[in-house]
Amino acid sequence: MAAPSRFLIRGGRVVNDDSSQVADVLVEDGVVRALGRDLLPPGDAPAGLRVLDAAGKLVLPGGIDTHTQFPFMGSRSVDDFYQRTKHTVLSTLTGGLPHQEVS
């Protein structure tokens, strides 16, 4: 039997479907066991716990399906996900202009 896998993601911006917060995430055997600030004081990592510094980074759930087939201006290409995401962000920032007007 393999040894349990344990790691702590420290200080990243944890993003879920309705909020985000700077926090630590404790994961054991692939299951999130704890979420919160300063779950482990610096320097106090027990043996077998891998600590990942996520300061300044986003911590996102792994269950996001990025496979997309967006029609963009009548065509499809391998960069549809990138283009559609870019235009959605720009549209949001410009107050909701249609994708064609943001291009």
Residue pairs with C-beta under 8 A, 6 or more apart in sequence:
3 48
4 28
4 29
4 48
5 27
5 28
5 29
5 30
6 26
6 27
6 28
6 29
6 48
6 49
6 50
7 26
7 27
7 49
7 50
7 51
7 52
8 24
8 25
8 26
8 27
8 39
8 40
8 45
8 49
8 50
8 51
8 52
9 24
9 25
9 27
9 52
9 54
9 59
10 24
10 39
10 40
10 51
10 52
10 53
10 54
10 55
11 22
11 23
11 24
11 53
11 54
11 55
12 22
12 23
12 25
12 54
12 55
12 56
12 57
12 58
12 59
13 20
13 21
13 22
13 57
13 58
13 59
14 20
14 21
14 22
14 23
14 25
14 35
14 59
15 58
15 59
15 60
15 61
16 61
22 37
23 35
23 36
23 37
24 34
24 35
24 36
24 37
24 38
24 39
24 40
25 32
25 34
25 35
25 59
26 32
26 33
26 34
26 35
26 39
26 40
27 33
40 49
40 51
45 51
66 81
67 81
68 80
68 81
68 84
69 76
69 80
70 76
70 80
70 81
70 83
70 84
72 80
72 83
72 84
72 87
72 99
73 99
73 100
73 103
77 83
84 99
87 99
87 102
87 103
88 99
90 97
90 102
91 97
91 98
91 99
91 102
94 102
